[in-house]
């Protein structure tokens, strides 16, 4: 694997992974903001929520879309990381 197009594939995989990491971080921030917005809107910003109680379930329901987008972003990040590692391993020992 020493052709220029192979190096280009490695560079593209690196960029794809960096974009996936940034998107995952963005989705985490959006989810945290959703939690905060729900707590403020319902007046529960100063109480502890225990997983499984009614308030927790209501917050999870209200932010289900944001949570699903985060899960999808994490999956994409995982896949792009695996692809990057596979391409990088093929360059191991060449340089």
Secondary structure, 3 states (H helix, E strand, C coil): CCCHHHHHHHHHHHHHHHHHHHHHHHHHHHHHHHHHHHHHHHCCCCCCCCCCCHHHHHHHHHCHHHHHHHHHHHHHHHHHHHHHHHHHHHHCCCC
